[in-house]
Amino acid sequence: MPVLKILLIIVIGYLIGSISSAITMGKIYGIDIKKVGSGNAGATNVARSIGKWQGVVVFLFDFFKGAIAVLIASFILKDYAVLAGLFAIIGHNFPIYYGFKGGKGVSTTFGILLAIDFRIGIIIGAGVLVLLFTTKIMSLSNLICFAFLPLVTYFIDSGRGNINVYITMIFAVLIYFTHRENIKRLLNGTENKFGKKKQEENK
């Protein structure tokens, strides 16, 4: 097993993932994004606290940094490129540059899924949109669809080896971990619906 190459793609993934566009955008506007709105360093909080187009920029950056981490790793060790994606999410959630306090990783995860296999990203993304349209609750939509992520990966991508299936299980666990407060509100029936000004951050 090429241990050094695996360690290299892990480091690359984590360092790329640790770049927080939300915190950077906040600094540009003289705002500590972790101290306004929901306090989460993500696209939705930026859109609410700074502006919509700024939120779009943050979403796109987070999305593409996940995809770029996987693509770079694929040139180094293609069969293990998914590990770069995993550590990009960990970097996004716990960035070394910002005191290990980051976002929830949804946007970054979607970028990674599209880079691993665009069919997986499209299926999960479409599922989230359909559920969001019907439930109006972003967190619930994410949680339901990501629960099925390992199964979708198994049927679509298992031919490349089970490593992608196992890693996407960890993706799902990380999504549930970062949404633990949302889960509490869902169980209590107090989670806000999409579009409300006080909706909790989900990106």
C-alpha positions in Angstrom: 0.0 0.0 0.0 1.4 3.4 -1.0 1.3 4.9 2.5 3.2 8.1 1.7 0.8 8.9 -1.2 -2.2 8.2 1.0 -0.8 10.6 3.7 -0.2 13.2 1.0 -3.8 13.2 -0.3 -5.1 13.2 3.3 -3.0 16.4 4.1 -4.0 18.0 0.8 -7.7 17.3 1.4 -7.6 18.6 5.0 -5.7 21.8 4.1 -7.9 22.7 1.2 -11.0 21.9 3.2 -9.8 24.1 6.1 -10.0 27.2 3.9 -13.2 29.0 5.0 -14.7 31.3 2.5 -17.4 32.2 4.9 -14.9 33.5 7.5 -12.9 35.3 4.8 -16.1 36.9 3.4 -17.0 38.1 6.9 -13.5 39.7 7.3 -13.9 41.5 4.0 -17.1 43.2 5.4 -15.7 43.6 8.9 -17.9 40.9 10.4 -17.0 37.9 12.5 -19.4 35.4 10.8 -19.1 33.1 13.9 -20.7 35.8 16.1 -23.6 36.9 13.9 -26.8 35.1 12.8 -26.6 31.4 13.6 -22.9 31.6 14.3 -22.1 29.0 11.7 -19.4 29.6 9.1 -21.5 28.6 6.1 -23.2 30.0 3.0 -26.7 30.4 4.5 -25.4 32.5 7.4 -23.4 34.6 5.1 -26.4 35.2 2.8 -28.5 36.2 5.8 -25.9 38.3 7.6 -24.0 39.9 4.7 -25.9 39.5 1.4 -27.4 36.9 -1.0 -24.7 37.1 -3.7 -22.0 36.8 -1.0 -23.8 33.7 0.2 -23.8 32.3 -3.3 -20.0 33.0 -3.6 -19.4 31.1 -0.4 -21.5 28.2 -1.5 -19.7 27.9 -4.8 -16.3 28.1 -3.1 -17.2 25.5 -0.6 -18.6 23.3 -3.3 -15.6 23.5 -5.6 -13.0 23.2 -2.9 -14.4 19.7 -2.2 -14.4 18.8 -5.8 -10.9 20.2 -6.4 -9.5 18.2 -3.4 -10.8 15.0 -4.9 -9.5 15.8 -8.4 -6.0 16.7 -7.2 -5.9 13.4 -5.2 -7.0 11.4 -8.2 -3.8 12.4 -10.0 -1.8 11.2 -7.1 -3.6 8.0 -6.2 -6.9 7.6 -8.0 -8.3 4.6 -6.0 -8.0 6.5 -2.7 -9.0 10.0 -3.9 -12.2 9.7 -1.9 -10.0 10.0 1.2 -9.1 13.6 0.2 -12.8 14.3 0.0 -13.3 12.9 3.5 -10.6 15.0 5.0 -11.7 18.1 3.0 -15.1 17.8 4.9 -13.2 17.3 8.2 -11.2 20.4 7.3 -14.3 22.4 6.5 -16.0 21.3 9.8 -12.8 21.7 11.9 -10.5 24.1 10.1 -6.9 24.3 11.4 -6.7 28.0 10.3 -9.7 29.1 12.4 -9.5 27.4 15.8 -11.2 24.2 14.4 -14.6 25.9 14.3 -16.1 25.7 10.8 -19.4 24.9 9.0 -21.6 21.9 8.6 -20.1 20.6 5.4 -23.1 20.1 3.2 -21.9 22.2 0.2 -18.4 20.7 0.4 -19.9 17.2 0.5 -21.9 17.8 -2.6 -18.8 19.0 -4.5 -17.0 15.9 -3.4 -19.8 13.5 -4.5 -20.0 15.0 -7.9 -16.2 14.6 -8.3 -16.3 11.0 -7.1 -19.2 10.1 -9.4 -21.6 12.8 -10.8 -24.5 10.3 -10.7 -24.3 10.0 -6.9 -24.2 13.8 -6.5 -27.2 14.3 -8.9 -29.3 11.7 -7.1 -28.6 13.0 -3.6 -29.0 16.6 -4.7 -32.2 15.9 -6.5 -33.5 14.1 -3.4 -32.7 17.1 -1.2 -34.5 19.5 -3.6 -37.6 17.3 -3.8 -37.8 16.9 0.0 -37.1 20.6 0.5 -40.0 21.4 -1.9 -42.4 19.2 0.1 -41.2 19.7 3.7 -39.7 23.2 3.5 -37.2 22.0 6.1 -33.6 22.0 4.8 -32.1 20.1 7.7 -34.6 17.3 7.4 -34.1 17.1 3.6 -30.3 16.8 4.1 -30.6 14.2 6.9 -33.0 11.9 5.0 -31.0 12.0 1.8 -27.6 11.6 3.4 -28.9 8.6 5.3 -29.3 6.9 1.9 -25.9 8.0 0.6 -24.0 4.8 1.3 -26.8 2.7 -0.3 -26.8 4.9 -3.4 -23.0 4.7 -3.6 -23.1 0.9 -3.2 -25.5 0.5 -6.2 -23.7 3.0 -8.4 -20.1 3.0 -7.5 -19.3 -0.3 -5.7 -17.7 -1.6 -8.9 -14.6 0.5 -8.1 -14.3 -1.1 -4.7 -16.0 -0.8 -1.4 -13.8 2.0 -0.1 -16.2 4.6 -1.6 -19.1 2.9 0.2 -17.3 2.9 3.5 -16.2 6.5 3.2 -19.6 7.7 2.3 -20.9 6.1 5.5 -18.5 8.4 7.3 -19.8 11.3 5.2 -23.3 10.6 6.4 -22.1 10.3 10.0 -20.4 13.7 9.8 -23.6 15.3 8.4 -25.6 13.9 11.3 -23.0 15.1 13.8 -22.9 18.6 12.5 -26.7 18.7 12.4 -27.2 17.4 16.0 -28.8 20.6 17.2 -31.2 20.5 14.1 -32.1 16.9 15.1 -33.0 18.0 18.6 -35.3 20.8 17.1 -36.8 18.4 14.7 -37.7 15.9 17.5 -39.2 18.8 19.5 -41.1 20.2 16.5 -39.3 23.5 16.7 -37.1 23.4 13.6 -37.7 26.4 11.3 -38.8 26.1 7.8 -36.8 27.2 4.7 -37.2 30.8 3.9 -37.8 32.1 7.4 -35.4 34.8 8.6 -34.5 32.9 11.8 -33.9 29.6 10.1 -30.9 27.7 11.5 -27.9 27.5 9.3 -27.6 24.3 7.3 -24.5 24.8 5.1 
